[in-house]
Amino acid sequence: MGKITSFLRDVVKEMKKVSWPKKKELFRYTVTVLATVAFMTVFFAVADYGISAVIDLIIGE
């Protein structure tokens, strides 16, 4: 049980050293992630549609 307690104390010490983002930075990072996810979603949807169209042309359906 002593090893677990020691580990948790070390975790608390390390978490106090962490540089947490400020509110403005966090908002900017969140917007960046959401914009990237939206872009990737549109990109893969268009790519999927394009590949499907090419396969349909080849097969002739």
N, CA, C and O atoms as a GROMACS GRO file, in nm:
protein
  244
    1MET      N    1   0.083  -0.120   0.000
    1MET     CA    2   0.000   0.000   0.000
    1MET      C    3   0.087   0.125   0.000
    1MET      O    4   0.045   0.230  -0.049
    2GLY      N    5   0.207   0.115   0.054
    2GLY     CA    6   0.297   0.230   0.060
    2GLY      C    7   0.341   0.277  -0.077
    2GLY      O    8   0.359   0.397  -0.099
    3LYS      N    9   0.360   0.182  -0.171
    3LYS     CA   10   0.402   0.220  -0.306
    3LYS      C   11   0.294   0.301  -0.377
    3LYS      O   12   0.322   0.397  -0.449
    4ILE      N   13   0.169   0.261  -0.356
    4ILE     CA   14   0.058   0.333  -0.420
    4ILE      C   15   0.048   0.474  -0.364
    4ILE      O   16   0.031   0.570  -0.439
    5THR      N   17   0.060   0.488  -0.232
    5THR     CA   18   0.054   0.619  -0.169
    5THR      C   19   0.167   0.708  -0.218
    5THR      O   20   0.147   0.826  -0.248
    6SER      N   21   0.287   0.650  -0.227
    6SER     CA   22   0.403   0.726  -0.275
    6SER      C   23   0.380   0.769  -0.420
    6SER      O   24   0.411   0.882  -0.458
    7PHE      N   25   0.328   0.679  -0.500
    7PHE     CA   26   0.300   0.711  -0.640
    7PHE      C   27   0.202   0.827  -0.650
    7PHE      O   28   0.223   0.920  -0.727
    8LEU      N   29   0.094   0.821  -0.572
    8LEU     CA   30  -0.007   0.926  -0.579
    8LEU      C   31   0.048   1.060  -0.531
    8LEU      O   32   0.013   1.165  -0.586
    9ARG      N   33   0.135   1.059  -0.430
    9ARG     CA   34   0.199   1.183  -0.386
    9ARG      C   35   0.285   1.242  -0.497
    9ARG      O   36   0.285   1.363  -0.520
   10ASP      N   37   0.359   1.154  -0.566
   10ASP     CA   38   0.442   1.200  -0.678
   10ASP      C   39   0.356   1.257  -0.791
   10ASP      O   40   0.394   1.355  -0.854
   11VAL      N   41   0.243   1.196  -0.815
   11VAL     CA   42   0.153   1.247  -0.919
   11VAL      C   43   0.105   1.387  -0.883
   11VAL      O   44   0.104   1.476  -0.968
   12VAL      N   45   0.066   1.408  -0.758
   12VAL     CA   46   0.020   1.539  -0.713
   12VAL      C   47   0.132   1.642  -0.729
   12VAL      O   48   0.106   1.754  -0.774
   13LYS      N   49   0.255   1.606  -0.693
   13LYS     CA   50   0.368   1.698  -0.708
   13LYS      C   51   0.389   1.737  -0.854
   13LYS      O   52   0.409   1.854  -0.886
   14GLU      N   53   0.383   1.638  -0.942
   14GLU     CA   54   0.405   1.665  -1.084
   14GLU      C   55   0.291   1.748  -1.144
   14GLU      O   56   0.315   1.834  -1.228
   15MET      N   57   0.168   1.723  -1.100
   15MET     CA   58   0.055   1.799  -1.152
   15MET      C   59   0.063   1.946  -1.112
   15MET      O   60   0.012   2.032  -1.184
   16LYS      N   61   0.126   1.975  -0.999
   16LYS     CA   62   0.143   2.114  -0.958
   16LYS      C   63   0.244   2.186  -1.046
   16LYS      O   64   0.242   2.309  -1.054
   17LYS      N   65   0.332   2.111  -1.112
   17LYS     CA   66   0.433   2.170  -1.200
   17LYS      C   67   0.380   2.197  -1.340
   17LYS      O   68   0.442   2.268  -1.418
   18VAL      N   69   0.265   2.139  -1.372
   18VAL     CA   70   0.209   2.151  -1.506
   18VAL      C   71   0.168   2.295  -1.534
   18VAL      O   72   0.110   2.362  -1.449
   19SER      N   73   0.200   2.340  -1.654
   19SER     CA   74   0.159   2.474  -1.698
   19SER      C   75   0.026   2.460  -1.772
   19SER      O   76   0.023   2.421  -1.888
   20TRP      N   77  -0.083   2.492  -1.704
   20TRP     CA   78  -0.216   2.477  -1.763
   20TRP      C   79  -0.245   2.596  -1.853
   20TRP      O   80  -0.202   2.708  -1.823
   21PRO      N   81  -0.317   2.575  -1.964
   21PRO     CA   82  -0.347   2.686  -2.055
   21PRO      C   83  -0.445   2.786  -1.992
   21PRO      O   84  -0.530   2.750  -1.911
   22LYS      N   85  -0.428   2.910  -2.032
   22LYS     CA   86  -0.520   3.014  -1.987
   22LYS      C   87  -0.651   3.000  -2.066
   22LYS      O   88  -0.659   2.927  -2.164
   23LYS      N   89  -0.753   3.071  -2.021
   23LYS     CA   90  -0.885   3.060  -2.082
   23LYS      C   91  -0.882   3.094  -2.231
   23LYS      O   92  -0.943   3.025  -2.312
   24LYS      N   93  -0.809   3.200  -2.267
   24LYS     CA   94  -0.800   3.243  -2.406
   24LYS      C   95  -0.728   3.136  -2.491
   24LYS      O   96  -0.772   3.107  -2.602
   25GLU      N   97  -0.621   3.080  -2.439
   25GLU     CA   98  -0.548   2.976  -2.510
   25GLU      C   99  -0.635   2.851  -2.528
   25GLU      O  100  -0.638   2.791  -2.635
   26LEU      N  101  -0.704   2.814  -2.423
   26LEU     CA  102  -0.790   2.696  -2.428
   26LEU      C  103  -0.898   2.713  -2.534
   26LEU      O  104  -0.928   2.619  -2.608
   27PHE      N  105  -0.957   2.832  -2.541
   27PHE     CA  106  -1.060   2.859  -2.641
   27PHE      C  107  -1.001   2.847  -2.781
   27PHE      O  108  -1.062   2.786  -2.869
   28ARG      N  109  -0.882   2.904  -2.802
   28ARG     CA  110  -0.816   2.900  -2.933
   28ARG      C  111  -0.785   2.755  -2.972
   28ARG      O  112  -0.807   2.715  -3.086
   29TYR      N  113  -0.733   2.677  -2.878
   29TYR     CA  114  -0.702   2.537  -2.906
   29TYR      C  115  -0.828   2.458  -2.939
   29TYR      O  116  -0.828   2.374  -3.029
   30THR      N  117  -0.936   2.485  -2.867
   30THR     CA  118  -1.062   2.415  -2.891
   30THR      C  119  -1.116   2.448  -3.030
   30THR      O  120  -1.160   2.358  -3.102
   31VAL      N  121  -1.112   2.574  -3.068
   31VAL     CA  122  -1.158   2.616  -3.201
   31VAL      C  123  -1.071   2.551  -3.308
   31VAL      O  124  -1.123   2.506  -3.410
   32THR      N  125  -0.941   2.545  -3.286
   32THR     CA  126  -0.851   2.482  -3.382
   32THR      C  127  -0.884   2.335  -3.401
   32THR      O  128  -0.888   2.285  -3.514
   33VAL      N  129  -0.907   2.265  -3.292
   33VAL     CA  130  -0.940   2.122  -3.300
   33VAL      C  131  -1.073   2.102  -3.372
   33VAL      O  132  -1.083   2.016  -3.459
   34LEU      N  133  -1.173   2.180  -3.337
   34LEU     CA  134  -1.304   2.166  -3.400
   34LEU      C  135  -1.298   2.198  -3.550
   34LEU      O  136  -1.361   2.129  -3.630
   35ALA      N  137  -1.223   2.301  -3.587
   35ALA     CA  138  -1.208   2.335  -3.728
   35ALA      C  139  -1.135   2.224  -3.804
   35ALA      O  140  -1.172   2.191  -3.917
   36THR      N  141  -1.033   2.167  -3.742
   36THR     CA  142  -0.959   2.058  -3.806
   36THR      C  143  -1.048   1.936  -3.825
   36THR      O  144  -1.045   1.872  -3.930
   37VAL      N  145  -1.126   1.903  -3.724
   37VAL     CA  146  -1.218   1.789  -3.734
   37VAL      C  147  -1.321   1.814  -3.843
   37VAL      O  148  -1.352   1.723  -3.921
   38ALA      N  149  -1.375   1.934  -3.850
   38ALA     CA  150  -1.474   1.967  -3.953
   38ALA      C  151  -1.412   1.957  -4.092
   38ALA      O  152  -1.474   1.901  -4.184
   39PHE      N  153  -1.292   2.009  -4.108
   39PHE     CA  154  -1.223   2.002  -4.237
   39PHE      C  155  -1.198   1.857  -4.278
   39PHE      O  156  -1.224   1.819  -4.392
   40MET      N  157  -1.149   1.776  -4.184
   40MET     CA  158  -1.120   1.636  -4.215
   40MET      C  159  -1.248   1.561  -4.250
   40MET      O  160  -1.248   1.474  -4.337
   41THR      N  161  -1.358   1.593  -4.182
   41THR     CA  162  -1.486   1.528  -4.210
   41THR      C  163  -1.530   1.559  -4.353
   41THR      O  164  -1.569   1.469  -4.428
   42VAL      N  165  -1.524   1.686  -4.391
   42VAL     CA  166  -1.562   1.725  -4.528
   42VAL      C  167  -1.467   1.662  -4.630
   42VAL      O  168  -1.512   1.612  -4.733
   43PHE      N  169  -1.339   1.664  -4.601
   43PHE     CA  170  -1.240   1.607  -4.693
   43PHE      C  171  -1.268   1.460  -4.720
   43PHE      O  172  -1.272   1.417  -4.835
   44PHE      N  173  -1.288   1.382  -4.612
   44PHE     CA  174  -1.310   1.239  -4.631
   44PHE      C  175  -1.446   1.210  -4.692
   44PHE      O  176  -1.461   1.111  -4.764
   45ALA      N  177  -1.545   1.293  -4.666
   45ALA     CA  178  -1.675   1.274  -4.730
   45ALA      C  179  -1.664   1.296  -4.880
   45ALA      O  180  -1.718   1.219  -4.959
   46VAL      N  181  -1.594   1.402  -4.920
   46VAL     CA  182  -1.575   1.430  -5.063
   46VAL      C  183  -1.490   1.321  -5.128
   46VAL      O  184  -1.521   1.276  -5.238
   47ALA      N  185  -1.385   1.278  -5.060
   47ALA     CA  186  -1.300   1.171  -5.115
   47ALA      C  187  -1.380   1.042  -5.130
   47ALA      O  188  -1.366   0.972  -5.230
   48ASP      N  189  -1.462   1.010  -5.032
   48ASP     CA  190  -1.545   0.890  -5.039
   48ASP      C  191  -1.643   0.898  -5.155
   48ASP      O  192  -1.661   0.802  -5.230
   49TYR      N  193  -1.706   1.013  -5.170
   49TYR     CA  194  -1.800   1.032  -5.280
   49TYR      C  195  -1.727   1.019  -5.414
   49TYR      O  196  -1.778   0.955  -5.506
   50GLY      N  197  -1.610   1.079  -5.425
   50GLY     CA  198  -1.533   1.072  -5.550
   50GLY      C  199  -1.490   0.930  -5.584
   50GLY      O  200  -1.501   0.888  -5.699
   51ILE      N  201  -1.442   0.858  -5.486
   51ILE     CA  202  -1.400   0.720  -5.510
   51ILE      C  203  -1.520   0.634  -5.548
   51ILE      O  204  -1.511   0.549  -5.637
   52SER      N  205  -1.633   0.655  -5.482
   52SER     CA  206  -1.754   0.581  -5.515
   52SER      C  207  -1.798   0.610  -5.658
   52SER      O  208  -1.841   0.519  -5.730
   53ALA      N  209  -1.788   0.736  -5.700
   53ALA     CA  210  -1.828   0.774  -5.835
   53ALA      C  211  -1.737   0.707  -5.937
   53ALA      O  212  -1.784   0.660  -6.040
   54VAL      N  213  -1.608   0.704  -5.911
   54VAL     CA  214  -1.512   0.642  -6.003
   54VAL      C  215  -1.540   0.491  -6.012
   54VAL      O  216  -1.540   0.435  -6.122
   55ILE      N  217  -1.563   0.428  -5.901
   55ILE     CA  218  -1.593   0.284  -5.901
   55ILE      C  219  -1.723   0.257  -5.976
   55ILE      O  220  -1.732   0.159  -6.050
   56ASP      N  221  -1.823   0.341  -5.958
   56ASP     CA  222  -1.949   0.324  -6.032
   56ASP      C  223  -1.928   0.339  -6.182
   56ASP      O  224  -1.991   0.268  -6.260
   57LEU      N  225  -1.841   0.431  -6.224
   57LEU     CA  226  -1.810   0.447  -6.367
   57LEU      C  227  -1.740   0.325  -6.421
   57LEU      O  228  -1.767   0.282  -6.533
   58ILE      N  229  -1.649   0.268  -6.342
   58ILE     CA  230  -1.574   0.150  -6.388
   58ILE      C  231  -1.666   0.030  -6.399
   58ILE      O  232  -1.661  -0.044  -6.498
   59ILE      N  233  -1.748   0.010  -6.298
   59ILE     CA  234  -1.838  -0.107  -6.297
   59ILE      C  235  -1.952  -0.086  -6.396
   59ILE      O  236  -1.998  -0.182  -6.458
   60GLY      N  237  -1.997   0.037  -6.412
   60GLY     CA  238  -2.101   0.068  -6.507
   60GLY      C  239  -2.242   0.063  -6.450
   60GLY      O  240  -2.337   0.034  -6.524
   61GLU      N  241  -2.257   0.090  -6.325
   61GLU     CA  242  -2.391   0.090  -6.264
   61GLU      C  243  -2.455   0.224  -6.274
   61GLU      O  244  -2.568   0.243  -6.228
   0.00000   0.00000   0.00000
